[in-house]
């Protein structure tokens, strides 16, 4: 099955997990998703007042340099490990 199909299935499965992952895992899921769908983070880092925005920005930025295909595979593997 092509990677894009696996990725699309994992995105759908991420919304149906039996239990909500912890915040660290949720941020990793978010970062990999953004890297897989957008590529490297080029957005300005949110200010200190936006704690959630900063955490998401940091999670995405941590994936910088990862190819979109590698990020998709890591996302698929992570979601499968949680299912």
C-alpha contacts under 8 A as a table, 3 or more apart, distances in Angstrom:
res1	aa1	res2	aa2	distance
1	X	5	X	6.55
1	X	6	X	6.85
2	X	5	X	5.43
2	X	6	X	6.55
3	X	6	X	5.02
3	X	7	X	6.03
3	X	69	X	7.54
3	X	72	X	7.32
3	X	73	X	7.11
4	X	7	X	4.95
4	X	8	X	6.07
4	X	72	X	7.65
5	X	8	X	5.09
5	X	9	X	6.15
6	X	9	X	5.14
6	X	10	X	6.13
6	X	76	X	6.64
7	X	10	X	5.01
7	X	11	X	6.18
7	X	72	X	5.84
7	X	73	X	7.20
7	X	75	X	7.21
7	X	76	X	5.67
8	X	11	X	5.12
8	X	12	X	6.37
9	X	12	X	5.11
9	X	13	X	6.10
10	X	13	X	4.86
10	X	14	X	5.94
10	X	75	X	7.42
10	X	76	X	5.41
10	X	79	X	6.06
10	X	80	X	7.35
11	X	14	X	5.12
11	X	15	X	7.00
12	X	15	X	5.69
12	X	16	X	7.13
13	X	16	X	5.08
13	X	17	X	6.46
13	X	79	X	7.30
13	X	83	X	7.89
14	X	17	X	5.69
14	X	79	X	6.17
17	X	20	X	6.65
17	X	82	X	7.22
17	X	83	X	6.00
18	X	83	X	7.18
21	X	25	X	5.88
21	X	26	X	6.03
21	X	82	X	7.87
22	X	25	X	5.43
22	X	26	X	6.20
23	X	26	X	4.89
23	X	27	X	6.09
24	X	27	X	5.23
24	X	28	X	6.35
25	X	28	X	4.98
25	X	29	X	6.17
26	X	29	X	5.03
26	X	30	X	6.16
27	X	30	X	4.94
27	X	31	X	6.03
27	X	55	X	7.33
27	X	56	X	6.17
27	X	59	X	5.68
28	X	31	X	5.09
28	X	32	X	6.12
28	X	59	X	6.02
28	X	60	X	7.83
29	X	32	X	5.34
29	X	33	X	6.07
29	X	75	X	6.47
29	X	78	X	7.51
29	X	79	X	7.94
30	X	33	X	5.08
30	X	34	X	6.17
30	X	56	X	7.02
30	X	59	X	7.09
30	X	60	X	6.96
31	X	34	X	5.27
31	X	35	X	6.11
31	X	56	X	6.90
31	X	57	X	7.83
31	X	59	X	4.76
31	X	60	X	3.72
31	X	61	X	7.29
31	X	62	X	7.40
31	X	63	X	6.52
32	X	35	X	5.04
32	X	36	X	5.92
32	X	60	X	6.70
32	X	63	X	6.66
32	X	71	X	5.38
32	X	72	X	7.01
32	X	74	X	7.18
32	X	75	X	5.77
33	X	36	X	5.08
33	X	37	X	6.07
33	X	71	X	7.27
33	X	72	X	7.17
33	X	75	X	6.72
34	X	37	X	5.21
34	X	38	X	5.46
34	X	39	X	6.75
34	X	60	X	6.34
35	X	38	X	5.44
35	X	39	X	4.37
35	X	40	X	5.91
35	X	41	X	7.40
35	X	60	X	6.46
35	X	63	X	6.44
35	X	64	X	7.39
35	X	66	X	7.38
35	X	67	X	7.77
35	X	68	X	6.02
35	X	71	X	6.11
36	X	39	X	5.96
36	X	67	X	7.52
36	X	68	X	4.27
36	X	69	X	6.57
36	X	70	X	7.69
36	X	71	X	4.96
36	X	72	X	5.15
37	X	68	X	6.89
38	X	41	X	7.82
38	X	68	X	7.85
39	X	64	X	7.76
39	X	67	X	7.32
39	X	68	X	6.00
40	X	60	X	7.85
40	X	61	X	7.13
40	X	63	X	7.39
40	X	64	X	5.06
40	X	65	X	6.54
40	X	66	X	7.77
41	X	57	X	7.81
41	X	60	X	6.44
41	X	61	X	5.59
41	X	64	X	6.64
45	X	54	X	6.51
45	X	57	X	6.42
46	X	49	X	7.99
46	X	50	X	6.21
46	X	53	X	6.00
46	X	54	X	5.38
46	X	57	X	7.49
47	X	50	X	5.73
47	X	51	X	7.93
47	X	54	X	7.14
48	X	51	X	6.23
48	X	54	X	7.39
50	X	53	X	5.26
50	X	54	X	6.11
51	X	54	X	5.12
51	X	55	X	6.17
52	X	55	X	5.12
52	X	56	X	6.20
53	X	56	X	5.17
53	X	57	X	6.01
54	X	57	X	4.95
54	X	58	X	6.00
55	X	58	X	5.11
55	X	59	X	6.13
56	X	59	X	5.05
56	X	60	X	6.20
57	X	60	X	5.22
57	X	61	X	5.93
58	X	61	X	4.94
58	X	62	X	5.99
59	X	62	X	5.24
59	X	63	X	7.07
60	X	63	X	5.50
60	X	64	X	7.14
61	X	64	X	5.20
63	X	66	X	5.68
63	X	71	X	7.78
66	X	70	X	6.25
66	X	71	X	6.21
67	X	70	X	5.14
67	X	71	X	6.16
68	X	71	X	5.04
68	X	72	X	6.14
69	X	72	X	5.02
69	X	73	X	6.25
70	X	73	X	5.10
70	X	74	X	6.14
71	X	74	X	5.07
71	X	75	X	6.02
72	X	75	X	5.02
72	X	76	X	6.14
73	X	76	X	5.05
73	X	77	X	6.13
74	X	77	X	5.06
74	X	78	X	6.04
75	X	78	X	5.11
75	X	79	X	6.17
76	X	79	X	5.33
76	X	80	X	6.11
77	X	80	X	5.13
77	X	81	X	6.15
78	X	81	X	5.10
78	X	82	X	6.46
79	X	82	X	5.13
79	X	83	X	6.26
80	X	83	X	5.14
